[in-house]
């Protein structure tokens, strides 16, 4: 989810790459689950998150929607996010011990936290959100190790491509005279990138980019 904030107020003022060290390691949270509660609808899911969840849980997108995922309209596009439940508004995947039950295939935003991404010039860099994590005395860790995603440069290219694709669609949705067309296309994006099942025995990226090329062709 894109935010418009003053970077000086929420970060340490530095930009990071995957090869940099950052003070983000909370030592496996040590029992804290504060960042898994009360997050509202902010844990937005991208197509790779759905690929990981459907593969890791052996569930369809429809089954996820019936349990732990919900839909919201974000600047004209219908996009999924993790659902918060119960009195503490906890993530649906948080177990009774306050631990993540999907940690090996958790979504990208969860892997990133307490880092964020700042998007500029068709790409992005990482930054440290200094006031988000409650853990004190965090230690330094390499960004690539913290994010824990294979083929990080390929993943980063995908994240950029998806972000700017979505941003372009959202800008079009705000264009006078395009509202009806973009409502139709929003449903198409939801179906093409989320609801249509991915072949989980095959690599994700070729499947994703084939869908993106078709979407761009349809959008013109």
Long-range contacts (C-beta under 8 A, 24 or more apart in sequence): 1-42, 1-44, 1-74, 2-119, 2-163, 2-167, 7-118, 7-127, 10-116, 10-129, 10-130, 10-131, 10-132, 11-116, 11-127, 11-128, 11-129, 11-130, 12-127, 12-128, 12-130, 14-127, 14-128, 15-118, 15-125, 15-126, 15-127, 16-115, 16-125, 16-126, 16-127, 16-128, 16-143, 17-125, 17-126, 17-143, 18-126, 18-142, 18-143, 18-144, 18-147, 18-152, 18-153, 18-156, 19-142, 19-143, 19-144, 20-126, 20-142, 20-143, 21-140, 21-141, 21-142, 21-143, 22-115, 22-126, 22-128, 22-140, 22-141, 22-142, 22-143, 22-146, 23-128, 23-138, 23-139, 23-140, 24-114, 24-115, 24-128, 24-133, 24-138, 24-140, 24-141, 24-143, 24-146, 25-138, 25-139, 25-140, 25-141, 25-146, 26-133, 26-135, 26-138, 27-135, 27-138, 27-139, 29-135, 30-135, 31-98, 32-98, 32-134, 32-135, 33-90, 33-94, 33-98, 33-99, 33-100, 34-134, 35-113, 35-114, 35-132, 35-133, 35-134, 36-90, 36-91, 36-94, 36-98, 36-100, 37-84, 37-88, 37-89, 37-90, 37-91, 37-94, 38-84, 38-88, 38-89, 39-82, 39-84, 39-89, 39-91, 40-84, 40-89, 41-70, 41-72, 41-81, 41-84, 42-81, 42-109, 43-81, 43-82, 43-91, 43-107, 43-109, 43-110, 44-74, 44-79, 44-80, 44-81, 44-109, 45-69, 45-79, 45-80, 45-81, 45-82, 45-107, 45-194, 46-107, 46-108, 46-159, 46-162, 47-162, 47-193, 47-194, 47-198, 47-204, 47-208, 47-211, 48-108, 48-155, 48-158, 48-204, 48-208, 49-107, 49-108, 50-80, 50-194, 50-198, 51-198, 51-200, 51-204, 51-207, 51-208, 52-105, 52-106, 52-107, 53-102, 53-105, 53-107, 54-197, 54-198, 54-200, 55-105, 55-198, 55-200, 56-102, 56-104, 56-105, 57-102, 57-105, 60-197, 61-194, 61-195, 61-197, 62-195, 67-92, 68-92, 68-93, 71-190, 73-186, 74-170, 75-170, 75-173, 75-174, 76-169, 76-170, 76-173, 76-174, 76-179, 76-182, 76-183, 76-186, 77-166, 77-169, 77-170, 77-173, 77-186, 77-189, 78-186, 78-187, 78-189, 78-190, 79-166, 79-190, 80-194, 82-107, 108-149, 108-159, 111-146, 111-147, 111-148, 111-149, 112-147, 115-143, 115-146, 115-147, 117-159, 117-163, 119-160, 119-163, 119-164, 122-160, 122-164, 123-156, 123-160, 124-156, 124-159, 124-160, 124-163, 154-205, 158-205, 158-208, 161-209, 161-212, 165-212, 165-215, 165-216, 169-219, 172-219, 185-218, 185-219, 188-215, 188-218, 189-215
